């Protein structure tokens, strides 16, 4: 299945080289892929009660968690170490979901920090942030507050539009990027997610 944003790129008539560059950069973010892989792996390992494997899987995310602590002042590693020591599967999965949320926030942060100078990179990062939401966070949001999920989906659309089109996507008009609009949309996404995952603010 072609991801939503990739589909938009292909449908908009981006030159072949631009499409190849987009897909290369998107799949090149392999470090971020590790978050989803680890989350799904821990779900399986928790059902099996394999705490050694849970500890090993979460340990592979130490570089990311160190970065997130520096960026957002959230010590997810210590929270996870305590829940693993207690063999508390529910709490471990909850805090691992927070790590994925921080990964989503990092993608937003990197796009803003770049001032959207590289739209291909920004689109790839926004697609990865959307994957974090869709694959890990959206389930609980939809179950608890479907209207929030719908608002989040709308804000992702606004965030994508705010990236603009600097004459790369040839079937679309040239559009300036809207840094403020992107920031507003992504902040709204974060607020809506935290309204469901209230422990993210603890």
ABEGO torsion letter per residue (X at the ends): XBBAAAAAAAAAGBBAAAAAAAAAAAAABAAAAAAAAAAAAAAAAAAAGBAAAAAAAAAAAAAAAAAAAAAAGBBAAAAAAAAAAAGBAAAAAAAAAAAAAAAAAAAAAAAAAAGGABAAAAAAAAAAAAAAAAAAAAAAAAAABAAAAAAAAAAAAAAAAAAEBBGABAABBBBBBBAAAAAAAAAAAAAAAAAABAAAAX
